[in-house]
């Protein structure tokens, strides 16, 4: 559901439902993190392409 493998949090032994929800609530959704990194990289390339010689 959040881009994590099935059971990533729900199959951790000893965690209550409340603890599972808390753990997920404090996390970053992988797809959102990737989109943010791509956006930041694109902006950095616009302003300073010489800082990333391998990408030019």
N, C-alpha and C positions, 0 to 999 in steps of 0.2 A: 504494500500500500504506500509506503513512504520511500520506495526505491531500495529497500533493504531486503536481504534474503529472508525467506519465510523462517520464522522462529528466532530471528536475530536477537530479540528481546524476550519474546514470549516463552521460549524454551530454556531460559536460564534457570537452573535449579535454585529454589529458595526465594525467588522474587515474588512478592505479592502483586496483584493487579495494580494497586496504587503505585508501587515502586516501578513497575513496567511503564506506566503512563508518565511518571515523573522523568524517567530516563529518556523516553522518546520526546517529551516536551522540551527538554534542554538540548536536543540534538539538532543537527543541520541535515536537511534532506539532501542527499547526494546530488540530485539533478539541479537543485538551486545553487549549491556550492560550485558545480561545474559552470553553470551559466554566469555566475558572478566572476569567476576567474577568467572566463573567456572575454567578458565585457571589460574587465580591468586591463587585460592584456591588449585588447584592441585599442583602448584609449591610450595606453602607454606607447604603443607603436605609432599612433598618430602624432604624439608629442615629442617622442625621442626614439626614432627607429634605430639610431646608431647604438643605443644602449642594448640592443638585441641583435648582434651581428649574425648569429646563426639563423635567425628567422628572416632576414632581409633577402 
